[in-house]
């Protein structure tokens, strides 16, 4: 996993809430592999590869949309990518940090985002 690759898993809320969270991360990580689309899914995922259009801090969390329900977000990747994602999401939404786990080269953090 590269230093900027990030995997985001979202549960709670609907596809619109998942898309709002993913869009909030685009200013930091660039476009994801795809936006959550399945209206019937209970868990949504997105992967960011941190392409050339991603510049740290650019419009991070700018114009974040409101959520319709609480969303649990798990971000996984290199420690720096996880830190940047957590910072972006806590600026864009009301968030509670539900903890982190670290491995040899990856970190995982869980946040609860509330409307």
N, C-alpha and C positions, 0 to 999 in steps of 0.2 A: 504494500500500500504506500503510495507516494505521500510526501509531507503535506499535500493539500487535499488529498482525497478524503471525502467524508460521506458516511452513510447515515441517513436520517430515517428513523422509524417513528411513525405517528399513530396513536390510537386515541379514541374518543373524538367527539365531534364528527363532522362529515367530510366529504371530499372538498367542499369549499374551505373549511377550516384548515385542512391539510395543505391545500394550495396556497392559502394565505401565509402559512408558516414557511413553506418552501420559497415563496416569492420574497419573503423577508431576508432569506439567506442569499439570494442571488447577487446582491450588491457586494457581498464579501467573497463568494465562491464562484460567481458566474452562473451560467445556466445549468440546471440539473440534467440528468440523462432524460428525464421526462417528468411532467407534472402529474400528480395523483389525479386519476380520472374516474375510477370505478365508484359510482355512487353507492353501491351496495357493500363495498368492502368495509371491514371493521378496523383493518390495519393498512396503512399506506406507507410506502417507502420511496425514497429518492436518493440518488447518488450524485455527488458533486465531484468532478475531477479537478476542479480548480484551474480551468483553462486560462489562456492568456488574457481573456477579457476580465478576469477577476483581479481586482486590486484591493488590497487590504484597506478596510474602512470606507470604501467608496459607497456612498448612499446606504451604508449598513443600517437596515431597519427603517429606512426612510419611507414614510407614508404607509406604515403597516396597517393592515386591515384589522377590523375587529373580529373576534372569534364569537361563534354562536354558542359554544359549549367548551368546557375544559378539555384540553388536549395534552396527553402525555407524549413527550418527545424524548427519544433516546438518540443521542449523537455518538457516533463511533468513528475513530480514525486516529491519526497522529495527534499527540498531545497538543501541539500548537493549533491544529485545525479544530479540535474539540473546544479549546479555550476560545478561539475566535467565534465559533458558532454559538457557544453559550453566551458570550458577551453581546453578540448581535441580537439574539433572541430576548435577552433580559432588557435590552434597550427598546425593543420593538413591542414587547408584550409584558403584561404583569406575570411574573414568573416566580416559581418556588423551586429551589434546587433540591432534588430528591436524592442526590448522592452520585458518587463516581466510583469507578473501578479501573485500575490500571494493570496493564500487562507489560510485557517486555518492550514492545514497540507501539502499542496502541493504548488508547484510553477510551472509556465509555462514560458518558454523563447522562443522567436523566433529569428532565425538567418537567414541571407541570405548568402549563400556560393556561391562564384563566381569562374569561371575558372581562 
